[in-house]
Every structure is written in structure tokens, then in C-alpha cells.
Amino acid sequence: MKKDKLLRRLSAMQFAMWEMREFLDTHPNCPDAKALYNAYKEKYDTLAKEYEARFGPLTLNGANSDAWLQDPWPWDADFDTDE
């Protein structure tokens, strides 16, 4: 899946989770709403894990603070300047 499509799906899951939390504020004992929220959360976690594996962290919580040391420094990178 392409990066932008994956981000759109993550955004949709976040929105759905937010809406379910709003609903659960007024219907805290609704088992169907809780199940639906948990399903959205599970899907979000799966998509977030896929995104971070392919494209890097989504948030600071998902970041490896030492990962930047593994990338080439700007002056060491092999940039193609012919384009």
C-alpha cells in the first residue's frame, strides 16, 4: 500500500475511534460500541505498525531516538543532482 493511502486509512481509523469514544461517553455500558471501538483500535494498531515498518515513526512514541545515527549525514548522502 502506498504511503498516502496508508495515512488516509490511519486517519479514518483515528476518526472512527474518536467518534466511538464520544458515543461511549454517553453510552458507557453499550457492549456493541465497546466491541466496535476495540475493532477500530486493533485495525489502527495494525496499520500503524505497517506504516512504521515501511516509512518510519508516526509519532515521537514510535521513534527510535538513535535511528537517525544510522542514516547517512547530509554531506555523506549520495544525492542525484542530474534531475
C-alpha positions in Angstrom: 0.0 0.0 0.0 1.3 3.5 -0.8 2.2 5.9 1.9 -0.6 8.4 1.2 -3.2 5.7 1.1 -1.9 4.2 4.3 -2.0 7.6 6.0 -5.6 8.1 4.8 -6.7 4.8 6.3 -4.9 5.6 9.6 -6.7 8.9 9.7 -10.1 7.2 9.0 -9.4 4.8 11.9 -8.5 7.6 14.2 -11.7 9.4 13.3 -13.8 6.3 13.9 -12.1 5.7 17.2 -12.8 9.3 18.2 -16.5 9.1 17.3 -16.8 5.8 19.2 -15.2 7.4 22.3 -17.7 10.3 22.0 -20.6 7.8 21.8 -19.2 5.8 24.7 -19.2 9.0 26.8 -23.0 9.0 26.7 -23.5 5.2 26.4 -20.7 3.7 28.6 -22.4 0.3 29.1 -23.1 -0.4 25.4 -21.2 -3.7 24.6 -21.6 -3.2 20.8 -20.0 0.2 20.9 -17.1 -1.1 23.0 -16.6 -4.0 20.6 -16.7 -1.7 17.6 -14.2 0.7 19.3 -11.9 -2.2 20.0 -12.1 -3.4 16.4 -11.2 0.0 15.2 -8.3 0.2 17.7 -7.0 -3.2 16.6 -7.1 -2.1 12.9 -5.4 1.2 13.7 -2.6 -0.6 15.6 -2.1 -3.0 12.7 -2.0 -0.1 10.2 0.3 1.9 12.4 2.7 -1.0 12.8 2.7 -1.5 9.0 3.3 2.2 8.4 6.1 2.5 10.9 7.8 -0.6 9.5 7.8 0.8 6.0 8.0 4.6 6.4 9.3 5.4 9.9 7.6 6.6 13.1 4.2 8.3 13.1 4.8 9.9 16.5 7.6 10.5 18.9 6.4 7.5 20.9 7.1 5.3 17.9 10.5 6.8 17.2 13.8 5.1 17.9 15.9 8.0 19.2 19.1 6.5 17.9 17.8 5.7 14.4 19.0 9.0 12.9 22.5 7.8 13.6 22.1 5.0 11.1 21.1 7.3 8.2 23.8 9.0 6.1 24.6 12.5 7.2 23.6 15.2 4.7 27.2 15.6 3.4 27.6 11.8 3.1 24.4 11.1 1.2 24.6 10.3 -2.5 22.1 12.8 -3.9 21.4 12.5 -7.6 21.7 16.2 -8.8 21.2 15.4 -12.5 17.4 15.7 -12.3 
